[in-house]
């Protein structure tokens, strides 16, 4: 994670964008008492996808049930090639 201010970001924008895109880094850009975070489009889409899954009561229930089953050893081995 890199931290900068607005003027530092403006002066080194290409370097910060390259770090985010090519190195999966994130950049915090401070602006007074607040700021912003720069992340890659891939990371943003991943976060939004996770939000959508967690917003679904059915999906959240299925995940919790699956984790409980795994913890209790109630799993079934599957050959991925047979799917």
Helices and strands as residue ranges (DSSP letters): E 2-5, H 6-11, H 13-23, E 27-31, E 34-38, H 41-55, H 57-71, G 80-82
